[in-house]
Amino acid sequence: MALPEYEIFALRYARLEERTRRDNFIVHDPHDDAMPMDYFVWLIRNGDRAILVDTGFNARAAAERGRTLARCPIGALAHLGLTGEQIQDVVITHLHYDHAGNLGLLPNARFHIQDEEVNYACGRHMCKGLFRHAYDIEDVVDLVRRVYANRVVFHNGREEIAPGVEVVRIGGHTNGLQSVRVHTARGWVVLASDASHYYENMEKPSPFPIVFNVGDMVQGYDTLRALAQSPEHIIPGHDPMVRERYPFWGDPVNDIVALHLPPKATA
């Protein structure tokens, strides 16, 4: 039986201008050129279902961390004809503040997460500021409350959550980070999330400096390549180049690009 094909949309909701190249690679980069960071959530949909990947952060977190919040990532779903109340399934790639906020805006959703991510976010490593600084305790507690409400689905490794949609534990950046593999009309697309923040993290290779296990992160680059149809089918988690490589969907002011369509031709 043929696998269903999905559309995938990257919705940019925030941006951090004040980053340079030397901020984004664990191997020293001597250049001080600007290298901003974009923040995305992703929507996977076809005629039968809609799956949100990550939930972004809110105005409180933006103010506390000095980020520019352009729009509510859940409210931005309206440009794709959806509301937070309509979302039934949400993949949380990991529990860092910029991927796991706004859970209260998704009152009917069940949340898919790796066992090891919750173990990590609630375990001994969080006694160290080095590991916990990218987590927001309120987001972690929100997720735990949903565990007790039977609204969290735990995964261990690589599992199918719907025909043509798989979650795959990568680790590295956090101990339980997962990426998402999606079947589209152009083949298997992999939403890397923070398994690779930028295209260049994989290409050099040189991991992003916020990392739990460097070995797992570098090995994860090979896993992403094995899962994807080609290197052009891997979508990094924070790279502004995503908006340059893929076509806008609808009005460009909405900041949504279509990842199920081929990359734009380059000169």
Order of alpha helices (4+ residues) and beta strands (2+ residues): beta-beta-beta-alpha-beta-beta-beta-alpha-alpha-alpha-beta-beta-beta-beta-beta-alpha-alpha-beta-alpha-beta
